[in-house]
Amino acid sequence: MWIVHVIIALIFLALGVVFMMGKGAFLIAGYNTSSKETKDKYDEKALCKFMGKIMFAYMGSFLLMATSDLFKSMVPMWIGFAIFFVISILAVVYANMGSRFRR
């Protein structure tokens, strides 16, 4: 099972690298379906860099989950799972509070 977590972590790593380069905005849900006028109101590079950092954090949580099979303990799995959800909630709150990514 650990191999599945490592593969998912590698996917998050690849997404993180793409986002940190300022590319891949079409992969961000909500942003990709917005009209041209709405997209022009946002700083695409800053939004992509933020998403890149989130992807790297997700990668770390999945690597932590992968260690649960190696240590034969469910504790790292639950901690990684909790970190994943905390990151998700904090990212949504941070992105939507104020106008952080507006031009």
VMD Tcl script that builds the backbone (N, CA, C; Angstrom):
set m [mol new atoms 309]
animate dup $m
set s [atomselect $m all]
$s set {name element resname resid chain x y z} {
  {N N MET 1 A 0.821 -1.200 0.000}
  {CA C MET 1 A 0.000 0.000 0.000}
  {C C MET 1 A 0.862 1.261 0.000}
  {N N TRP 2 A 2.072 1.141 0.545}
  {CA C TRP 2 A 2.926 2.323 0.627}
  {C C TRP 2 A 3.282 2.832 -0.764}
  {N N ILE 3 A 3.353 1.940 -1.733}
  {CA C ILE 3 A 3.717 2.354 -3.089}
  {C C ILE 3 A 2.665 3.287 -3.679}
  {N N VAL 4 A 1.406 3.069 -3.324}
  {CA C VAL 4 A 0.323 3.944 -3.796}
  {C C VAL 4 A 0.509 5.351 -3.238}
  {N N HIS 5 A 0.853 5.437 -1.954}
  {CA C HIS 5 A 1.078 6.747 -1.350}
  {C C HIS 5 A 2.286 7.452 -1.964}
  {N N VAL 6 A 3.310 6.697 -2.269}
  {CA C VAL 6 A 4.508 7.291 -2.887}
  {C C VAL 6 A 4.181 7.786 -4.297}
  {N N ILE 7 A 3.402 7.029 -5.044}
  {CA C ILE 7 A 3.021 7.459 -6.393}
  {C C ILE 7 A 2.188 8.737 -6.331}
  {N N ILE 8 A 1.247 8.788 -5.397}
  {CA C ILE 8 A 0.439 10.000 -5.240}
  {C C ILE 8 A 1.320 11.173 -4.816}
  {N N ALA 9 A 2.284 10.923 -3.925}
  {CA C ALA 9 A 3.212 11.980 -3.505}
  {C C ALA 9 A 4.021 12.486 -4.694}
  {N N LEU 10 A 4.434 11.596 -5.583}
  {CA C LEU 10 A 5.180 12.013 -6.777}
  {C C LEU 10 A 4.308 12.849 -7.712}
  {N N ILE 11 A 3.033 12.524 -7.786}
  {CA C ILE 11 A 2.106 13.344 -8.591}
  {C C ILE 11 A 1.995 14.737 -7.992}
  {N N PHE 12 A 1.873 14.810 -6.656}
  {CA C PHE 12 A 1.828 16.116 -6.001}
  {C C PHE 12 A 3.138 16.870 -6.191}
  {N N LEU 13 A 4.259 16.165 -6.206}
  {CA C LEU 13 A 5.553 16.799 -6.462}
  {C C LEU 13 A 5.573 17.411 -7.859}
  {N N ALA 14 A 5.123 16.654 -8.842}
  {CA C ALA 14 A 5.100 17.164 -10.219}
  {C C ALA 14 A 4.179 18.378 -10.339}
  {N N LEU 15 A 3.009 18.302 -9.718}
  {CA C LEU 15 A 2.089 19.449 -9.747}
  {C C LEU 15 A 2.692 20.656 -9.039}
  {N N GLY 16 A 3.369 20.406 -7.926}
  {CA C GLY 16 A 4.003 21.498 -7.193}
  {C C GLY 16 A 5.057 22.199 -8.025}
  {N N VAL 17 A 5.854 21.435 -8.740}
  {CA C VAL 17 A 6.893 22.030 -9.596}
  {C C VAL 17 A 6.249 22.853 -10.713}
  {N N VAL 18 A 5.212 22.309 -11.327}
  {CA C VAL 18 A 4.524 23.035 -12.401}
  {C C VAL 18 A 3.946 24.341 -11.874}
  {N N PHE 19 A 3.267 24.276 -10.734}
  {CA C PHE 19 A 2.659 25.483 -10.172}
  {C C PHE 19 A 3.717 26.496 -9.730}
  {N N MET 20 A 4.818 26.032 -9.154}
  {CA C MET 20 A 5.849 26.967 -8.693}
  {C C MET 20 A 6.518 27.698 -9.855}
  {N N MET 21 A 6.464 27.116 -11.049}
  {CA C MET 21 A 6.996 27.798 -12.225}
  {C C MET 21 A 6.002 28.838 -12.753}
  {N N GLY 22 A 4.822 28.933 -12.127}
  {CA C GLY 22 A 3.825 29.895 -12.565}
  {C C GLY 22 A 2.953 29.382 -13.693}
  {N N LYS 23 A 3.029 28.108 -13.941}
  {CA C LYS 23 A 2.245 27.491 -15.015}
  {C C LYS 23 A 1.130 26.648 -14.402}
  {N N GLY 24 A 0.250 26.154 -15.244}
  {CA C GLY 24 A -0.771 25.214 -14.801}
  {C C GLY 24 A -1.997 25.827 -14.169}
  {N N ALA 25 A -2.243 27.099 -14.418}
  {CA C ALA 25 A -3.425 27.733 -13.830}
  {C C ALA 25 A -4.710 27.077 -14.325}
  {N N PHE 26 A -4.654 26.449 -15.491}
  {CA C PHE 26 A -5.841 25.779 -16.021}
  {C C PHE 26 A -6.230 24.566 -15.170}
  {N N LEU 27 A -5.349 24.126 -14.264}
  {CA C LEU 27 A -5.643 22.998 -13.391}
  {C C LEU 27 A -6.338 23.415 -12.095}
  {N N ILE 28 A -6.421 24.713 -11.841}
  {CA C ILE 28 A -7.025 25.204 -10.609}
  {C C ILE 28 A -8.534 25.320 -10.808}
  {N N ALA 29 A -9.263 24.520 -10.032}
  {CA C ALA 29 A -10.723 24.508 -10.150}
  {C C ALA 29 A -11.287 25.878 -9.795}
  {N N GLY 30 A -12.234 26.317 -10.552}
  {CA C GLY 30 A -12.839 27.623 -10.329}
  {C C GLY 30 A -12.167 28.691 -11.165}
  {N N TYR 31 A -10.867 28.693 -11.136}
  {CA C TYR 31 A -10.130 29.669 -11.938}
  {C C TYR 31 A -10.232 29.314 -13.418}
  {N N ASN 32 A -10.132 28.034 -13.721}
  {CA C ASN 32 A -10.138 27.623 -15.120}
  {C C ASN 32 A -11.501 27.798 -15.783}
  {N N THR 33 A -12.563 27.850 -14.997}
  {CA C THR 33 A -13.900 28.018 -15.575}
  {C C THR 33 A -14.367 29.469 -15.553}
  {N N SER 34 A -13.545 30.354 -15.012}
  {CA C SER 34 A -13.916 31.766 -14.945}
  {C C SER 34 A -13.830 32.412 -16.318}
  {N N SER 35 A -14.560 33.500 -16.449}
  {CA C SER 35 A -14.508 34.251 -17.700}
  {C C SER 35 A -13.172 34.988 -17.806}
  {N N LYS 36 A -12.854 35.437 -18.978}
  {CA C LYS 36 A -11.609 36.174 -19.224}
  {C C LYS 36 A -11.546 37.427 -18.355}
  {N N GLU 37 A -12.671 38.101 -18.212}
  {CA C GLU 37 A -12.713 39.326 -17.406}
  {C C GLU 37 A -12.417 39.023 -15.934}
  {N N THR 38 A -12.952 37.917 -15.437}
  {CA C THR 38 A -12.710 37.539 -14.047}
  {C C THR 38 A -11.255 37.116 -13.855}
  {N N LYS 39 A -10.707 36.367 -14.803}
  {CA C LYS 39 A -9.314 35.937 -14.702}
  {C C LYS 39 A -8.359 37.120 -14.699}
  {N N ASP 40 A -8.702 38.176 -15.431}
  {CA C ASP 40 A -7.845 39.357 -15.488}
  {C C ASP 40 A -7.760 40.072 -14.143}
  {N N LYS 41 A -8.702 39.811 -13.240}
  {CA C LYS 41 A -8.703 40.459 -11.929}
  {C C LYS 41 A -7.732 39.792 -10.956}
  {N N TYR 42 A -7.218 38.618 -11.312}
  {CA C TYR 42 A -6.374 37.850 -10.406}
  {C C TYR 42 A -4.929 37.801 -10.881}
  {N N ASP 43 A -4.017 37.730 -9.920}
  {CA C ASP 43 A -2.595 37.567 -10.201}
  {C C ASP 43 A -2.330 36.062 -10.360}
  {N N GLU 44 A -2.256 35.637 -11.607}
  {CA C GLU 44 A -2.136 34.212 -11.914}
  {C C GLU 44 A -0.859 33.609 -11.354}
  {N N LYS 45 A 0.240 34.333 -11.422}
  {CA C LYS 45 A 1.528 33.825 -10.926}
  {C C LYS 45 A 1.473 33.586 -9.413}
  {N N ALA 46 A 0.922 34.551 -8.669}
  {CA C ALA 46 A 0.833 34.411 -7.215}
  {C C ALA 46 A -0.090 33.261 -6.840}
  {N N LEU 47 A -1.191 33.113 -7.556}
  {CA C LEU 47 A -2.117 32.017 -7.308}
  {C C LEU 47 A -1.452 30.669 -7.575}
  {N N CYS 48 A -0.689 30.588 -8.653}
  {CA C CYS 48 A 0.013 29.342 -8.982}
  {C C CYS 48 A 1.082 29.017 -7.941}
  {N N LYS 49 A 1.821 30.015 -7.486}
  {CA C LYS 49 A 2.854 29.768 -6.479}
  {C C LYS 49 A 2.235 29.281 -5.167}
  {N N PHE 50 A 1.095 29.869 -4.795}
  {CA C PHE 50 A 0.392 29.422 -3.597}
  {C C PHE 50 A -0.040 27.961 -3.747}
  {N N MET 51 A -0.590 27.622 -4.887}
  {CA C MET 51 A -1.027 26.247 -5.129}
  {C C MET 51 A 0.165 25.290 -5.148}
  {N N GLY 52 A 1.319 25.750 -5.639}
  {CA C GLY 52 A 2.524 24.932 -5.612}
  {C C GLY 52 A 2.938 24.586 -4.192}
  {N N LYS 53 A 2.873 25.562 -3.301}
  {CA C LYS 53 A 3.213 25.318 -1.899}
  {C C LYS 53 A 2.239 24.329 -1.268}
  {N N ILE 54 A 0.971 24.448 -1.626}
  {CA C ILE 54 A -0.026 23.511 -1.116}
  {C C ILE 54 A 0.274 22.095 -1.622}
  {N N MET 55 A 0.642 21.977 -2.887}
  {CA C MET 55 A 0.951 20.655 -3.442}
  {C C MET 55 A 2.149 20.028 -2.732}
  {N N PHE 56 A 3.156 20.827 -2.406}
  {CA C PHE 56 A 4.313 20.303 -1.679}
  {C C PHE 56 A 3.913 19.850 -0.272}
  {N N ALA 57 A 3.007 20.590 0.363}
  {CA C ALA 57 A 2.535 20.193 1.693}
  {C C ALA 57 A 1.739 18.888 1.606}
  {N N TYR 58 A 0.903 18.763 0.577}
  {CA C TYR 58 A 0.172 17.513 0.365}
  {C C TYR 58 A 1.141 16.351 0.144}
  {N N MET 59 A 2.200 16.616 -0.598}
  {CA C MET 59 A 3.195 15.583 -0.857}
  {C C MET 59 A 3.789 15.088 0.466}
  {N N GLY 60 A 4.111 16.017 1.339}
  {CA C GLY 60 A 4.662 15.643 2.638}
  {C C GLY 60 A 3.704 14.802 3.458}
  {N N SER 61 A 2.429 15.155 3.425}
  {CA C SER 61 A 1.457 14.372 4.194}
  {C C SER 61 A 1.306 12.965 3.619}
  {N N PHE 62 A 1.370 12.821 2.298}
  {CA C PHE 62 A 1.272 11.491 1.707}
  {C C PHE 62 A 2.523 10.665 1.967}
  {N N LEU 63 A 3.673 11.298 2.008}
  {CA C LEU 63 A 4.890 10.553 2.360}
  {C C LEU 63 A 4.825 10.077 3.807}
  {N N LEU 64 A 4.241 10.903 4.674}
  {CA C LEU 64 A 4.049 10.482 6.060}
  {C C LEU 64 A 3.095 9.291 6.122}
  {N N MET 65 A 2.034 9.338 5.317}
  {CA C MET 65 A 1.104 8.204 5.276}
  {C C MET 65 A 1.802 6.934 4.777}
  {N N ALA 66 A 2.732 7.082 3.859}
  {CA C ALA 66 A 3.442 5.923 3.311}
  {C C ALA 66 A 4.281 5.218 4.370}
  {N N THR 67 A 4.718 5.958 5.364}
  {CA C THR 67 A 5.548 5.346 6.402}
  {C C THR 67 A 4.753 4.421 7.316}
  {N N SER 68 A 3.428 4.501 7.275}
  {CA C SER 68 A 2.634 3.646 8.162}
  {C C SER 68 A 2.843 2.164 7.850}
  {N N ASP 69 A 2.975 1.817 6.572}
  {CA C ASP 69 A 3.243 0.414 6.225}
  {C C ASP 69 A 4.662 0.008 6.593}
  {N N LEU 70 A 5.588 0.928 6.451}
  {CA C LEU 70 A 6.977 0.603 6.770}
  {C C LEU 70 A 7.176 0.365 8.262}
  {N N PHE 71 A 6.451 1.138 9.098}
  {CA C PHE 71 A 6.566 1.003 10.545}
  {C C PHE 71 A 5.533 0.051 11.132}
  {N N LYS 72 A 4.637 -0.480 10.277}
  {CA C LYS 72 A 3.575 -1.391 10.729}
  {C C LYS 72 A 2.732 -0.751 11.838}
  {N N SER 73 A 2.403 0.521 11.628}
  {CA C SER 73 A 1.600 1.267 12.595}
  {C C SER 73 A 0.650 2.182 11.842}
  {N N MET 74 A -0.543 2.346 12.369}
  {CA C MET 74 A -1.521 3.227 11.738}
  {C C MET 74 A -1.376 4.680 12.198}
  {N N VAL 75 A -0.525 4.928 13.173}
  {CA C VAL 75 A -0.366 6.285 13.694}
  {C C VAL 75 A 0.107 7.263 12.615}
  {N N PRO 76 A 1.160 6.951 11.831}
  {CA C PRO 76 A 1.555 7.894 10.776}
  {C C PRO 76 A 0.461 8.108 9.725}
  {N N MET 77 A -0.331 7.068 9.472}
  {CA C MET 77 A -1.428 7.198 8.507}
  {C C MET 77 A -2.445 8.228 8.992}
  {N N TRP 78 A -2.850 8.116 10.248}
  {CA C TRP 78 A -3.853 9.036 10.780}
  {C C TRP 78 A -3.293 10.447 10.931}
  {N N ILE 79 A -2.047 10.564 11.309}
  {CA C ILE 79 A -1.438 11.891 11.419}
  {C C ILE 79 A -1.342 12.539 10.038}
  {N N GLY 80 A -0.886 11.781 9.041}
  {CA C GLY 80 A -0.808 12.300 7.674}
  {C C GLY 80 A -2.166 12.676 7.126}
  {N N PHE 81 A -3.165 11.861 7.425}
  {CA C PHE 81 A -4.534 12.132 6.994}
  {C C PHE 81 A -5.054 13.417 7.631}
  {N N ALA 82 A -4.792 13.585 8.926}
  {CA C ALA 82 A -5.224 14.794 9.627}
  {C C ALA 82 A -4.506 16.022 9.068}
  {N N ILE 83 A -3.221 15.894 8.812}
  {CA C ILE 83 A -2.460 17.018 8.244}
  {C C ILE 83 A -3.013 17.386 6.878}
  {N N PHE 84 A -3.358 16.390 6.067}
  {CA C PHE 84 A -3.927 16.647 4.748}
  {C C PHE 84 A -5.197 17.493 4.856}
  {N N PHE 85 A -6.094 17.126 5.761}
  {CA C PHE 85 A -7.336 17.884 5.899}
  {C C PHE 85 A -7.126 19.258 6.522}
  {N N VAL 86 A -6.209 19.378 7.448}
  {CA C VAL 86 A -5.911 20.692 8.030}
  {C C VAL 86 A -5.330 21.615 6.965}
  {N N ILE 87 A -4.423 21.102 6.153}
  {CA C ILE 87 A -3.860 21.899 5.057}
  {C C ILE 87 A -4.962 22.353 4.117}
  {N N SER 88 A -5.880 21.450 3.792}
  {CA C SER 88 A -6.971 21.780 2.877}
  {C C SER 88 A -7.842 22.901 3.432}
  {N N ILE 89 A -8.216 22.785 4.689}
  {CA C ILE 89 A -9.071 23.797 5.301}
  {C C ILE 89 A -8.345 25.127 5.396}
  {N N LEU 90 A -7.102 25.116 5.850}
  {CA C LEU 90 A -6.336 26.357 5.969}
  {C C LEU 90 A -6.098 27.001 4.607}
  {N N ALA 91 A -5.876 26.205 3.576}
  {CA C ALA 91 A -5.662 26.759 2.236}
  {C C ALA 91 A -6.909 27.458 1.731}
  {N N VAL 92 A -8.062 26.857 1.936}
  {CA C VAL 92 A -9.315 27.474 1.495}
  {C C VAL 92 A -9.568 28.765 2.256}
  {N N VAL 93 A -9.353 28.736 3.563}
  {CA C VAL 93 A -9.565 29.940 4.367}
  {C C VAL 93 A -8.590 31.034 3.954}
  {N N TYR 94 A -7.316 30.692 3.829}
  {CA C TYR 94 A -6.302 31.684 3.454}
  {C C TYR 94 A -6.581 32.294 2.085}
  {N N ALA 95 A -6.940 31.458 1.127}
  {CA C ALA 95 A -7.160 31.943 -0.240}
  {C C ALA 95 A -8.391 32.832 -0.346}
  {N N ASN 96 A -9.371 32.598 0.514}
  {CA C ASN 96 A -10.623 33.339 0.401}
  {C C ASN 96 A -10.765 34.505 1.363}
  {N N MET 97 A -9.838 34.667 2.282}
  {CA C MET 97 A -9.892 35.798 3.211}
  {C C MET 97 A -9.161 36.981 2.583}
  {N N GLY 98 A -9.846 38.067 2.468}
  {CA C GLY 98 A -9.228 39.247 1.871}
  {C C GLY 98 A -9.103 39.091 0.366}
  {N N SER 99 A -8.294 39.904 -0.198}
  {CA C SER 99 A -8.086 39.849 -1.652}
  {C C SER 99 A -6.614 39.587 -1.937}
  {N N ARG 100 A -6.136 38.458 -1.473}
  {CA C ARG 100 A -4.716 38.113 -1.570}
  {C C ARG 100 A -4.208 37.982 -2.995}
  {N N PHE 101 A -5.028 37.465 -3.872}
  {CA C PHE 101 A -4.577 37.197 -5.223}
  {C C PHE 101 A -5.178 38.143 -6.255}
  {N N ARG 102 A -5.823 39.183 -5.780}
  {CA C ARG 102 A -6.385 40.175 -6.692}
  {C C ARG 102 A -5.307 41.146 -7.135}
  {N N ARG 103 A -5.475 41.669 -8.326}
  {CA C ARG 103 A -4.518 42.660 -8.832}
  {C C ARG 103 A -4.870 44.026 -8.329}
}
mol reanalyze $m
mol bondsrecalc $m
mol representation Tube
mol addrep $m
